[in-house]
């Protein structure tokens, strides 16, 4: 009998550790850290804005690979090396969630233990189906 949890991956985006990008348990999706790496190279761009654009694209791919859409995302945590640069996060946020009455909850926090070159990452919880 298969377990009720399954790993969810995003092609071209891998963690260095043996963990999936996300895990679906029933109708819930929990992400690992979603970094803004370029899936073509596996490297993080030096520019924070580009990392944010890639991270949001990976977040969308993750939830779609789990069988949902960005409409299913209920919570987004944003970890940033420098929290004062939230405008770089707001640009892709507003593109993905333009309706102020239809956005996930969001919390941004400063975090300094990223791998070299990583300036931000996302973590989400989504309710699917």
C-alpha positions, 0 to 999 in steps of 0.5 A: 500500500502506497503512503499518503505522502508523495514527493513533488519536484521541479525539473532543473531545481534541486537541493544539495541535500536529499530532500524534495522541493515539496511534499504532498500529504492528502490535499496539503502541499508543504514546500522545502526552501524554494530558491531562485536558481536558474533551472538552465544552469543550476546557479543563482543569478547575482541579482536579487530581482532575478532570484525572486523571479525564478523563485516565484516561477519555481513556486508556481511549477511546484504547486502545479506539479502537485496538482494545484494552481497558485490559487491554492497557496494559502501562505508564503514565507519569504526568507531574505538576506536583507529584508529591506529589499522587499521591493524585489519580492513585491514585483513578482508577488504583484504579478502573480497575485494582482488582486489585493482581495485574493492573495495568500498570507505572507511573512518576510523575515531576515535570514543569513544562513543561505548557501553562497550566492543565495539572497532569498527563498520562499516556503509555502503551504497550499491546500489542493483540490 
